[in-house]
Amino acid sequence: MGSDQIQAVSSSHEVLRSVLAAPGVKGKMVTSSSENGLTNLIQSIISKKQEQKDPFYVLDLGVVFSLVEKWNRSLPNVRPFYAVKCNPEPALLGALAALGTGFDCASRAEIEAVLSLGVSPDRIIFANPCKAESHIKYAAGVGVNLTTFDSQDEIEKIRKWHPTCSLLLRLKAPDDSGARCPLGAKYGALPEEVTPLLQACHAAGIAVAGISFHVGSGASHSRAYHGAIAAAKAAFETAVELGMPRMSILNIGGGFTMGSNFNDAAVTIEEALESYFSNEPGLTIISEPGRFFAESAFTLAVNIIGKRVRGNLREYWINDGIYGSMNCLLYDHATVTAMPLDPTGRGVKTYLSTVFGPTCDALDTVLTGHQLPELQVNDWLVFPNMGAYTTSAGSNFNGFNTSAIAIHLACSNPS
């Protein structure tokens, strides 16, 4: 190993130590896990639960560390502001804070959660274009001084309750058709609205620091970023033509997913920034990723609480479902996969299977037409990649406390 490699490893260990000492993590048990040790860890947790078979999560802080490193390598000039709504688990927020990210908050409660971890308010963007007046007043009181807007009425609220706040005009992305959850129908100024909105801010004496956009949650087409960055550049030039101070912040929003989609998006973004913003000295570029950092860091383990056999069909009931973590099937248009935790190795034959959640609602169906081996009541199923828009939208419907599932912390070797 060369000296540069040794220095990189040493630096990684230092950063990981800061993660383990971060608020939200410090004082909690963190289990060291090898690359392939997740199954053993889950089995160990189950063995200690004895008769209690509630569902639980494992959050791998090593994965979070690796994702931040990947982001910094792929988009070195874009500072991520993690979208708290995706998963507000304090250990995740604390780890990301220690790793240097900022935070995208949409409400007073989310701002409070981030500030409670010792994060300074200048690392927060109040990225909700339509805010309650009481939340605006709270942001002013705690020093959160950057927010988004896309309407005349929002300008008036800001002028009245937080006039020293800097604004980012949120544009409707020209193309969000490839997003899992498009957002343009609800948020974003249309092209013909940009000039009057900038003029209104100028007349009100409110500083417009920059432009933001969002190509939609779970974007699948990297070209969406190129068109949105081009539109942002046009808005920058419009502000100059109106005699306003040169804007200095570009917020490229969220929509990032792991894997090849992220690699493609990073290349497209870098090329578009070079094409449109290479002549903007002192430009600060930020983003609002959520699922990129949260999704693959969490694994969910659930217990089978019921079974029914109908011919070759196997039907199972588990103790989490659509009204809990699996709400992502409805609201996030997610696809989930289940793997049996099968320490006894009951063979490889599989059956067409349906997996239901625990409530009495027939809508509470997690999987249909899924191939699983023969399983029994009290066996466990493991769902990987369950960190994005899962627990954050859970409920207590039917008396099942699926909004408060235990989270166990692990730390694998960063890849």
Secondary structure, 3 states (H helix, E strand, C coil): CCHHHHHHHHHHHHHHHHHHCCCCCCCCCEEEECCCCHHHHHHHHHHHHCCCCCCEEEEEHHHHHHHHHHHHHHCCCEEEEEEHHHCCCHHHHHHHHHCCCEEEECCHHHHHHHHCCCCCHHHEEECCCCCCHHHHHHHHHHCCCEEEECCHHHHHHHHHHCCCCEEEEEEECCCCCCEEECCCCCCCECHHHHHHHHHHHHHHCCCEEEEEEECCEEECCCHHHHHHHHHHHHHHHHHHHCCCCCCCEEECCCCCCCCHHHHHHHHHHHHHHHHHHCCCCCCEEEECCCHHHHHHHEEEEEEEEEEEEECCEEEEEECCCCCCHHHHHHHCCCCCCCEEECCCCCCCCEEEEEEECCCCCCCCEEEEEEEEECCCCCCEEEECCCCCCCHHHCCCHHHCCCCCCEEEEEEECCC
